[in-house]
Amino acid sequence: MSNVSDITEHESRLFLAKVISHGVDTDEISLERVEEMKQEVAEISHKLVTIKADDFSSNFEIKHHVRTGIEMINLGLEHGSQRDIARAARLLNKNHLVKFFQIGNSLKKESHNEILGSEETFLG
Amino acid sequence: MNNLTVFEPQIESDTLLSMPIAEAELVFQGYPTNKQLEIISATRDPRKREELYYFVPDCTELIQLSSTEDMLQILSTSLGTGYASILIPCLSSNQFEEMMDIVVWKDGKLDEKSLDIWLFELSLCDDEDLSQFLYRIDIGILASMLRGRFEINSDFLALMIESGTIDPSSKEIQFKDERSKHILDAVWAADENLFTRLLYEVFGLDKEELTSELSTSLERAKEERDQRVEERDRQMGIQVTEEQILQTVDLKKIDLEDDKDE
């Protein structure tokens, strides 16, 4: 299971980690797919850092962007699967992780806009 | 027992950095280039990594063989202090261009603050280095950053620029901040033709629709930059694009492939 934990080692309680763990245990997700997902996470993280980072010398900031990437993938997977582990495993097998990232990112933006909207209403 | 020793770059790096400098230089210089690079690459703290480069008399080759991301991390530790200008001349033109493609654009938009800091560091380099690197920054980007930061008070603006009778010390130029003067001084010192072209871009001469032309020039710069980034990513095996990262989806129409759909 060390391969699996590589992807989400910072947070084993994430839904994403649970799904991968479950999928590998039940042979629904192959180790080959786990390797592919590691590459996909690395690519998303790399792009996020180059797009978002203010200070490239800050390991803290770089780690923050990597963590954000994984959290967005996790959020997107939760939303896309409605937290159904079996369905989530199937989705992970069939979709590039960037799709979950996009869903997670869209959810985050939507909730951010909602908060801003409610603040404006509150402030009147 | 045999005499085989395992080469652990990270341990070697720690050992070298704890040695007296003269001794460390001797040991480091005794390694072939590939081992030196391995040690450098294994040193994750950018400040410590920078120290290793100084263990050789001329670190240009080592720097140019290092990854752009690693060098960017090192340079970022001293950006804005003037010290980054010591290492910038060691970069290859391609490394510099790759860095600009990363640092000058944020979230798909021009990051003028970042460009300003980089230009400040560049302006401290000598004229030859400056000229080499300035050409790697799209003129549309330079113009966009300098627009509105200086004025030329003359009824014959186009004529003055065209005839080359204007330079940063001309009394007709009024700067709104010191940094923009410093940058224009540097451009002038590096290349007078580039200076003239830059003024053309800044003031949008010979162009009917000034605003739209200027934004087109920036869009073109962005397009060219995107193509370079995609090409580099392809070479590195990265398939995820910036566009995909920045793209949001309609949450009511999520398009995911599911086994059950088949």
Interface residues (C-beta under 8 A of the other chain):
Chain A: E40 E43 I44 H46 K47 L48 T50 I51 K52 D54 D55 F56 S57 S58 N59 H79 G80 R87 R90 L91 N93 K94 N95 H96 V98 K99 F101 Q102 I103 N105 S106 L107 K109 E110
Chain B: R44 D45 P46 E69 L72 Q73 I74 L75 S76 T77 I102 V103 W105 K106 D107 G108 S114 I238 Q239 V240 T241 E242 Q244 I245 L246 Q247 T248 V249 D250 L251 I254 D255 L256 E257 D258 D259 K260
